[in-house]
Amino acid sequence: MTVNGKETANVAQFNLILLGPPGAGKGTQASRIAAEYAVPHISTGDILRSAVKNQTPMGLEAKRYMDAGDLVPDEVVIGIVKDRLQEPDTAGGFLMDGFPRTIPQAEALDAALESLDRAISKTVVILVDEEDLVRRLSGRRICRGCQAPFHLLFNAPKEEGVCDKCGGELYQRDDDTEATVRNRLAIYRKQTEPLIEYYDRAGLVARIDGAKTPDQVYDEIRSALGPAGE
């Protein structure tokens, strides 16, 4: 494999994609996977901002669209992802989170990886019932004063509507209302859920029960991926 124009050792790679609907707990699990398997957690939002900040050719192209208030086209995002996957810290693999979101993006990512003599090793899909997701996401509350987070089910305040820490008023963000949550889930089902079948055809999907505790979910992920370093 070539990274930054240099041949690297032929090491086993964990080239992973993490999929799941909003509220499935991907962020929690991504941190644990990246730490145990010693791979960088690649968030497209982060690398897009980094490319713009560092004024890479692809970053400058992305900035042109962003400054105009337009969405960054898939081909530019793919170019930024491809640049990121040639950095030395990805020699042993990567964990892609938040990309691809659509079938065309997945096809473009496959082509980019093939050009780098790489391929996806496994696609981890965290599955959670939609009604559970609605309860998880719509139960979040934030303190207007100190911004402390609470959850009506998992971390309820001692007094309803009042922050335990500063006594401030708790409120629900617009993004967390039930109507908004259901709309986000509908978009996921339409645009991103078809990726499960896409990667399933290649035998790459590991389905994980996201209704369990975070530790139990991670145990399932570890079993699906196998021991680190092998």
C-alpha positions as CSV (number, residue, x, y, z in Angstrom):
1,M,0.0,0.0,0.0
2,T,1.2,3.5,-0.8
3,V,0.7,6.4,1.7
4,N,2.0,9.9,0.7
5,G,3.9,8.3,-2.1
6,K,5.8,5.9,0.1
7,E,5.3,2.1,0.4
8,T,4.2,1.0,3.8
9,A,4.5,-2.4,5.4
10,N,1.9,-5.0,4.4
11,V,-0.1,-4.8,7.6
12,A,-3.6,-6.1,8.4
13,Q,-6.0,-3.2,7.9
14,F,-9.3,-2.4,9.6
15,N,-10.9,-0.3,7.0
16,L,-14.3,0.3,8.7
17,I,-17.5,2.1,8.0
18,L,-19.9,2.8,10.9
19,L,-23.6,3.1,10.0
20,G,-26.7,3.7,12.1
21,P,-29.6,6.1,12.4
22,P,-29.4,9.3,14.5
23,G,-29.4,8.4,18.2
24,A,-28.0,4.9,17.7
25,G,-24.9,5.7,19.8
26,K,-22.4,5.8,16.9
27,G,-20.2,8.5,18.6
28,T,-19.8,6.5,21.8
29,Q,-18.9,3.3,19.9
30,A,-16.6,5.1,17.4
31,S,-14.4,6.4,20.1
32,R,-14.0,2.9,21.6
33,I,-13.3,1.3,18.2
34,A,-10.7,3.9,17.2
35,A,-8.9,3.5,20.5
36,E,-8.8,-0.4,20.7
37,Y,-8.1,-0.9,17.0
38,A,-5.6,2.0,16.7
39,V,-7.3,3.6,13.7
40,P,-8.2,7.2,13.1
41,H,-11.9,8.1,13.5
42,I,-12.6,10.0,10.3
43,S,-15.6,12.3,10.4
44,T,-16.2,14.0,7.1
45,G,-17.3,17.2,8.8
46,D,-13.9,17.4,10.6
47,I,-11.8,16.6,7.6
48,L,-13.8,19.1,5.4
49,R,-13.1,21.9,8.0
50,S,-9.5,20.8,8.2
51,A,-9.0,20.9,4.4
52,V,-10.5,24.3,4.2
53,K,-8.4,25.6,7.1
54,N,-5.2,24.2,5.6
55,Q,-6.1,25.5,2.2
56,T,-5.5,22.2,0.4
57,P,-6.5,22.2,-3.3
58,M,-9.7,20.3,-2.5
59,G,-10.2,22.4,0.6
60,L,-10.1,25.6,-1.5
61,E,-12.6,24.0,-3.9
62,A,-14.9,23.1,-1.1
63,K,-14.6,26.7,0.3
64,R,-15.8,28.1,-3.0
65,Y,-19.1,26.2,-2.6
66,M,-19.4,26.9,1.1
67,D,-18.9,30.6,0.7
68,A,-21.7,30.6,-1.9
69,G,-24.0,28.9,0.5
70,D,-24.1,25.7,-1.7
71,L,-23.7,22.1,-0.7
72,V,-20.2,20.7,-1.4
73,P,-20.5,18.3,-4.3
74,D,-19.8,14.6,-3.8
75,E,-16.8,14.6,-6.0
76,V,-15.1,17.3,-3.9
77,V,-16.0,15.5,-0.6
78,I,-14.6,12.3,-2.1
79,G,-11.4,14.1,-3.1
80,I,-11.0,15.3,0.5
81,V,-11.7,11.8,1.9
82,K,-9.1,10.4,-0.6
83,D,-6.5,12.9,0.5
84,R,-7.2,12.0,4.2
85,L,-6.8,8.3,3.5
86,Q,-3.3,8.8,2.2
87,E,-2.0,10.3,5.4
88,P,0.4,8.1,7.4
89,D,-1.9,7.5,10.4
90,T,-4.3,5.5,8.2
91,A,-1.7,2.8,7.3
92,G,-3.4,0.3,9.6
93,G,-6.9,1.3,8.6
94,F,-9.6,3.8,9.4
95,L,-13.0,4.2,10.9
96,M,-15.3,6.2,8.6
97,D,-18.2,7.9,10.4
98,G,-20.9,10.0,8.6
99,F,-19.8,9.0,5.1
100,P,-20.9,7.6,2.8
101,R,-24.6,8.6,3.2
102,T,-25.9,7.6,-0.2
103,I,-25.3,4.8,-2.7
104,P,-23.5,7.1,-5.2
105,Q,-21.2,8.2,-2.4
106,A,-20.5,4.6,-1.5
107,E,-19.7,3.8,-5.2
108,A,-17.4,6.8,-5.4
109,L,-15.7,5.8,-2.2
110,D,-15.1,2.2,-3.4
111,A,-13.5,3.6,-6.6
112,A,-11.3,5.9,-4.6
113,L,-10.2,3.1,-2.3
114,E,-9.5,0.8,-5.3
115,S,-7.2,3.5,-6.7
116,L,-5.3,3.3,-3.4
117,D,-5.2,-0.5,-3.5
118,R,-7.5,-0.6,-0.5
119,A,-11.0,-1.9,0.3
120,I,-13.6,-1.8,3.0
121,S,-13.0,-4.6,5.6
122,K,-16.3,-4.4,7.5
123,T,-19.4,-2.2,7.7
124,V,-20.7,-2.0,11.3
125,V,-24.4,-1.2,11.4
126,I,-26.0,-0.3,14.8
127,L,-29.7,-1.1,14.7
128,V,-32.2,0.5,17.0
129,D,-36.1,0.4,16.8
130,E,-37.4,3.8,15.6
131,E,-39.7,4.4,18.6
132,D,-36.7,3.9,20.9
133,L,-34.7,6.4,18.8
134,V,-37.5,8.9,19.1
135,R,-37.5,8.5,22.9
136,R,-33.7,8.8,23.0
137,L,-33.5,11.9,20.9
138,S,-36.6,13.8,22.0
139,G,-35.9,13.3,25.7
140,R,-32.8,15.5,25.6
141,R,-32.9,18.8,27.5
142,I,-30.3,21.6,27.9
143,C,-29.9,24.2,30.6
144,R,-30.3,27.8,29.4
145,G,-27.9,28.9,32.0
146,C,-24.9,26.6,32.1
147,Q,-25.7,24.4,29.1
148,A,-25.6,21.2,31.2
149,P,-27.2,18.3,29.3
150,F,-30.0,16.2,30.8
151,H,-32.3,13.4,29.5
152,L,-35.8,12.7,30.7
153,L,-35.1,8.9,30.6
154,F,-31.4,8.4,31.3
155,N,-30.3,11.5,33.2
156,A,-33.4,13.2,34.5
157,P,-33.1,16.4,36.6
158,K,-34.1,16.1,40.3
159,E,-36.8,18.8,39.7
160,E,-38.7,18.8,36.4
161,G,-37.6,21.6,34.1
162,V,-34.8,22.8,36.5
163,C,-31.1,22.3,36.2
164,D,-29.5,20.4,39.1
165,K,-26.3,22.4,38.7
166,C,-27.3,26.0,38.5
167,G,-31.1,26.1,38.9
168,G,-31.5,27.4,35.3
169,E,-34.4,26.6,33.1
170,L,-34.2,23.4,31.0
171,Y,-35.4,23.6,27.4
172,Q,-35.7,21.3,24.3
173,R,-33.7,22.3,21.3
174,D,-35.5,22.6,18.0
175,D,-33.4,19.7,16.6
176,D,-34.7,17.4,19.4
177,T,-38.5,17.9,19.0
178,E,-40.4,14.7,18.1
179,A,-41.4,16.1,14.7
180,T,-37.8,17.0,13.8
181,V,-36.5,13.7,15.0
182,R,-39.0,11.7,12.9
183,N,-38.0,13.8,9.9
184,R,-34.3,13.1,10.5
185,L,-35.1,9.4,10.7
186,A,-37.2,9.5,7.5
187,I,-34.2,11.1,5.7
188,Y,-31.9,8.4,7.1
189,R,-34.3,5.6,5.9
190,K,-34.5,7.1,2.4
191,Q,-30.9,8.1,1.8
192,T,-28.6,6.0,4.0
193,E,-30.4,2.8,5.0
194,P,-30.0,1.4,1.5
195,L,-26.3,1.3,2.2
196,I,-26.9,-1.7,4.4
197,E,-28.0,-3.8,1.4
198,Y,-25.2,-2.3,-0.7
199,Y,-22.5,-3.6,1.7
200,D,-24.5,-6.7,2.5
201,R,-24.1,-7.9,-1.1
202,A,-20.4,-7.8,-0.6
203,G,-20.7,-9.8,2.7
204,L,-19.3,-6.9,4.7
205,V,-22.2,-6.1,7.1
206,A,-22.1,-6.8,10.9
207,R,-25.5,-6.0,12.4
208,I,-25.3,-4.9,16.0
209,D,-28.2,-4.6,18.5
210,G,-28.1,-1.0,19.5
211,A,-30.9,-1.5,22.1
212,K,-28.4,-3.0,24.6
213,T,-26.2,-1.1,27.0
214,P,-23.2,0.7,25.5
215,D,-20.8,-2.0,26.9
216,Q,-22.9,-4.8,25.5
217,V,-23.1,-3.1,22.1
218,Y,-19.3,-2.7,22.1
219,D,-18.9,-6.4,23.0
220,E,-20.9,-7.3,19.9
221,I,-18.8,-5.0,17.8
222,R,-15.6,-6.5,19.1
223,S,-16.9,-10.0,18.4
224,A,-17.8,-9.0,14.8
225,L,-14.4,-7.3,14.1
226,G,-12.2,-9.9,15.9
227,P,-9.2,-9.1,18.0
228,A,-7.2,-6.0,17.3
229,G,-3.8,-6.6,15.6
230,E,-4.9,-9.7,13.8
